[in-house]
Amino acid sequence: MADQAATYEALAQIWAQVLGVESVSPDADFWALGGDSLAAIQVAALSREALGRPEEDEEVLLFALFDEPTLTDYARVAAAGQEATQPV
C-alpha cells in the first residue's frame, strides 16, 4: 500500500472503527476524538497490519500518535515509514 491516499483512507477507517465515530476528518486529533492509551495501542497494531509493516514498527506507529496526533500528520509519518521498509 505505497500510495499515500490509500494509506490515509486505511488509517481513517481504523481510527473511526477504534474510536467509535462515523468518520474522521483530515485535521481530526486522535486525543480530541476520545482516544486514550488503550485505543492508541489498538490503532498502532491495526495500522501496522493494514500497512504490512514489520512487528517492530508497531512501537513507532504508537509513538507517532503522541507526536503527530492529527490524521493527516499520522498518515504522513506512517506512509514515510512504510516507504522506508518497501523492498527495492
Summary of the structure (lengths in Angstrom):
residues: 88
radius of gyration: 11.6
end to end distance: 14.3
largest distance: 38.7
contacts: 258
relative contact order: 0.20
helix: 65%
strand: 2%
